[in-house]
Amino acid sequence: MNNFESKHSQPKLDTHEGWIVQVYSSNRRLLWVLEPSHGWIFLIGCGFGLLVSIIWVNLARYNPPLEAKQSIESAPLQVD
């Protein structure tokens, strides 16, 4: 029997492998790298920014402007 029979094996996809994007210039120098952690940090930053903006808008609605607190009545004149 021949142990080295020709078999066409399918490449297995490993779903646990990460991904990485590398961009090179025309002279084959590495310009920048995009890793999965960069994507997660970007999404967390977008979520945090959205949360801060929602809180900011809600606080601005319930606080009256500072100029509205001035009294309409004039103070009595003090004469010596």
One Martini backbone bead per residue (centre of mass of N, CA, C, O) as a GRO file, in nm:
protein
   80
    1MET     BB    1   0.098   0.036   0.018
    2ASN     BB    2   0.027   0.373  -0.025
    3ASN     BB    3   0.079   0.656   0.186
    4PHE     BB    4   0.095   0.877  -0.074
    5GLU     BB    5  -0.177   0.964  -0.149
    6SER     BB    6  -0.385   1.152  -0.332
    7LYS     BB    7  -0.518   1.439  -0.164
    8HIS     BB    8  -0.789   1.663  -0.140
    9SER     BB    9  -0.767   1.919   0.073
   10GLN     BB   10  -0.934   2.126   0.267
   11PRO     BB   11  -0.933   2.424   0.385
   12LYS     BB   12  -0.938   2.543   0.704
   13LEU     BB   13  -1.149   2.738   0.897
   14ASP     BB   14  -1.049   2.971   1.140
   15THR     BB   15  -1.250   3.160   1.359
   16HIS     BB   16  -1.008   3.247   1.572
   17GLU     BB   17  -0.888   3.423   1.381
   18GLY     BB   18  -0.755   3.703   1.304
   19TRP     BB   19  -0.712   4.035   1.188
   20ILE     BB   20  -0.524   4.230   0.935
   21VAL     BB   21  -0.415   4.559   0.830
   22GLN     BB   22  -0.180   4.644   0.572
   23VAL     BB   23   0.000   4.939   0.473
   24TYR     BB   24   0.177   5.020   0.181
   25SER     BB   25   0.405   5.153   0.001
   26SER     BB   26   0.572   5.164  -0.300
   27ASN     BB   27   0.852   5.084  -0.123
   28ARG     BB   28   0.764   4.872   0.108
   29ARG     BB   29   0.649   5.045   0.342
   30LEU     BB   30   0.515   5.075   0.643
   31LEU     BB   31   0.243   5.275   0.740
   32TRP     BB   32  -0.009   5.089   0.853
   33VAL     BB   33  -0.216   4.939   1.121
   34LEU     BB   34  -0.505   4.716   1.147
   35GLU     BB   35  -0.673   4.605   1.425
   36PRO     BB   36  -0.918   4.481   1.623
   37SER     BB   37  -0.867   4.674   1.865
   38HIS     BB   38  -0.918   4.934   1.705
   39GLY     BB   39  -1.217   4.882   1.648
   40TRP     BB   40  -1.314   4.859   1.943
   41ILE     BB   41  -1.218   5.137   2.038
   42PHE     BB   42  -1.387   5.298   1.838
   43LEU     BB   43  -1.667   5.194   1.935
   44ILE     BB   44  -1.638   5.285   2.228
   45GLY     BB   45  -1.598   5.588   2.162
   46CYS     BB   46  -1.871   5.628   2.021
   47GLY     BB   47  -2.047   5.543   2.264
   48PHE     BB   48  -1.938   5.752   2.465
   49GLY     BB   49  -2.008   6.005   2.298
   50LEU     BB   50  -2.313   5.952   2.289
   51LEU     BB   51  -2.360   5.952   2.595
   52VAL     BB   52  -2.256   6.241   2.651
   53SER     BB   53  -2.452   6.390   2.458
   54ILE     BB   54  -2.715   6.302   2.595
   55ILE     BB   55  -2.654   6.418   2.874
   56TRP     BB   56  -2.604   6.713   2.785
   57VAL     BB   57  -2.886   6.766   2.666
   58ASN     BB   58  -3.051   6.699   2.924
   59LEU     BB   59  -2.917   6.917   3.106
   60ALA     BB   60  -2.991   7.168   2.925
   61ARG     BB   61  -3.303   7.150   2.960
   62TYR     BB   62  -3.314   7.176   3.299
   63ASN     BB   63  -3.139   7.437   3.271
   64PRO     BB   64  -3.138   7.751   3.320
   65PRO     BB   65  -3.044   8.037   3.238
   66LEU     BB   66  -2.858   8.284   3.393
   67GLU     BB   67  -3.018   8.549   3.299
   68ALA     BB   68  -3.308   8.469   3.432
   69LYS     BB   69  -3.222   8.543   3.749
   70GLN     BB   70  -3.279   8.827   3.721
   71SER     BB   71  -3.411   9.094   3.853
   72ILE     BB   72  -3.653   9.340   3.786
   73GLU     BB   73  -3.606   9.485   4.027
   74SER     BB   74  -3.488   9.763   4.170
   75ALA     BB   75  -3.270   9.899   4.363
   76PRO     BB   76  -3.238  10.090   4.617
   77LEU     BB   77  -3.128  10.389   4.697
   78GLN     BB   78  -2.829  10.500   4.851
   79VAL     BB   79  -2.820  10.753   5.093
   80ASP     BB   80  -2.610  10.960   5.301
   0.00000   0.00000   0.00000
